[in-house]
Amino acid sequence: MSKIIGMSRNINLDWLNKVAELYMEGKSEEEINDDLNEYLSLEIKSPTNARKTRNILVNIWVKDNEYTEKAKELAVKLIKSGEKENILLAHWCLMLLTYPVFADICSVIGKMDRKMFDITTKDVKNNMFDLWGERSTLFHSIDKIIKTLKDIGVLHCLPKHKYDINRYSIESREGIILITYALICIKDKLYLSLEEINNSPEFFPFKYSASIDVLEESNMFSIDKFGGKLVVSNKN
């Protein structure tokens, strides 16, 4: 069965902040949809594109999947901190947990960055086609997600159609906990080592250092020893 892409429109930080604000006000999904329709219509003239954009925002912040309910508790704390790096991280984690295509593109870019390869749309597409298969919907989605990464301040353009990465330092306890929780979920593994958590390509724009002490204090994780290494897993 082919994987569902779903992320067919680019989104920006203002729109993400708006849906987060509506969610934190405790509004119902119907009320949030109505408010977003009015808000987005000021910037997006096509009703179809506005609806698709609204649905993406609602999927990220309002609808729950098996992972996002717990993640949103931490994401709200990061938003309320008012610090731009924490706000970006909150949205980032929810996008990773909602859209596998976003997680895979981030992983591809993160691995290219780690190997010091040039980051270009062409190379991102080639790597994604290897993972997902070559189809027109994916081709379109990659363009929209790369534009999203530019619009939220993660990528900026260089000459010759290349991109560079803007870096953000994460020092908050809640940020480290949310990164760890999201990673274990999207990796679909029983556990991760501390090294895997601290060197994840999916979090390529963020500089952070998870420690066993912080993870233990959160009471969200089990810490065990496997193969001579400390490993971390999500508690049920």
N, C-alpha and C positions, 0 to 999 in steps of 0.2 A: 504494500500500500504506500502510495507517495505521501510525503509529508506536506501538511498544509502550511502555506507561506503566511498569508494573513496580513502582513505589514506592507500594504500597497500604496501608502501615502507617507510623505515626509511630515514630521512633527517638529515643533520647536519648543524651547524652554518656557516661553510665555504660556503656551497652550498646556504644557505639562503642569506648570504651576497653577493654572486656572482649574484644571480638573482635580488636582490635589486639594486646592482650597475648598472646592465644592464638596469633595468627599469629607474633609475634616469638619465642615459645617454640619455634617450629619444628614445631608439631603438624601432623598430616595433616588434610585436609579432613574426613574421617570423625570424627576425634577432636575437632575443633573443633565440628562439628555436635552431637556427643554432649554436650560440655561446655556449649554454648549452650542445648541443650534443658533441661538441669538448671538452669542459671542463670536463664533466662527464665521457667521454670515457677513460680518464686517470686513473680514480679510479674504474669505474664499467665496468667489462669486458663483461657482458651479455647485448647485444643490447636491449633486452626486458626490463630488469630491469632498464637500463639507460633511456629508453623512459618513463617508468612509473614514475621514479624519476623526470625527466624533467617536465612531465605533472603536477605533484604535485606542484613543485616550481612555474611553470607558473600560475597555478590556484591561488596560494597564492598571488603572486605579480603582475601579468600582467593582467589576466582576471578580469573583474568586475562583481560583483553581486550587489544586491540592496543596500548593505551596504558598500562595500569596497572602492568605489571611494572617498567618504569623509574621510574614515579612512586612506587611503594612503597619503593624504595630511599631516596629523599629523605624520604618521609613517615615512615619509621622513625626517621631522624635527628631529625626534628622532634619526634616523640613522646618520644624519649629525652632531649631537652633539658629536659623537665619543665616548660616554660613554657606556661601555659594558652593563650596566643594561638597558639603554634606547634602545640600539640596540636589545637586547633580547625581551624587551617589544613590540617593533614595530612588530617583527616577530610573537610574541605570539598572539597579537590582531588580526592580519590578518589570522593566522591559526584558531583561534576561529571563526572568521566570515566566513571562507571558508569551514571548515569541522566540521559539527555538532558532528561527532564521536570524534574528538579531544576535543571539548568543553565538551562533556559528560564524557570522561575519566578524564579530568582535574577536573570536578565537583566531580566525585567519589573520586579521590585522595584527593582533598581538604576537603571533608567531613570526610574522614577517618583520615586525619591529625587533623582536628578540634576536633574529638572525641578521639584523641590520640590512635587510633587503629594502629596496625602494618600494614605497607604498603607492600603488596606482590602481585606478578603477579596473583596468584590464586584468591585472594580476589577481585582484580580489575576486573578480568574476570567474576567472579560470579555476581558482582554488574552490570556489563555491560550487561550480558546475561538477567538479570531481566529487563533492560531498552530496549534492542534491540532485544531480542530473541536469542536463541542459534543457531548460524550458523557458518560454517567453515570460511567464509570470515571475520567475525568479530573476531574470534579466532586468525586468522593470523594478522589482523590489530592491535589488542591490543598489540601483541608482538612488532610490528614495531613502534608503537607510544611510548611504554615504552622505547624502544631503542633510539628513537628520544629524549625523555626527558632526557635520560642519555647523549646523544651526544651533546645536547645544554647546558648542565651544570646545569640542574634543579634537577635531581635525582642522587644519588650515592649509590653504593651497600654497604650493611651491611652483616654481617654473617647470615646464615640460610635463605638465599633467600629473605631478607628484603631490603627495600630502605629507605634512609633518604633524606631530602629536603635541597637543597642549597637556601638561601634566598637572595633577592635583594631589596634594598631600592630605591624607586622611589620618587624623589623630584621635578622633572620638571613639570611645568604647563601643557605642551603638553601631558606628560605622564598621568597625572590625567584626563585630558579631554578625551584622547583616551580610557582609561580604562572605564570611565563612558559611553561614546558613545557605545563602544563595548558591554558592559553589557546590556544596555537597548535593543540593537538589538538582542542579542542572547537569552535573557530571554523572548522575544516576549511579553513584557508587555507594557502597555501605559505609565507607570511610575515606578520608584523605589525610595524607601526612601534612605536617606543618609546612614543609618545603613546598608541597603542591599548592597549599593555600596562599603562601606568600609569593608565589611565582606563577600566578594564573594568567594566561594570555587573555582571558575574557575581561580582565580588569586592567587592560594595558594602559589606560590614561592615569591610573591611580597609584600613588606611592603610599605604602602602608606596611605595617609589621604586626602580624597577629602573634600573640603570645599565649602559651598554655594557661597562664594565670588569668588573663582576661576571659578566655573561653570557659574556663572552669567556673569562674565567678558568675557567669551569665546563667548557669543552670539550664542551658539549652542543648548542651553537648555532652556526649560521653567521651572520656579520654582513656584510651587503652594502649597497650604495647603490642605491636605486631611486627615480627621479623626484626626485632631490635630497635624499632622506631616507634615514637609516640604517634598515634593516629587519632583523628577526631571524627565522630559521627554525630548526626542529629538524633536527639532523643525523640522517641515516639510521642 
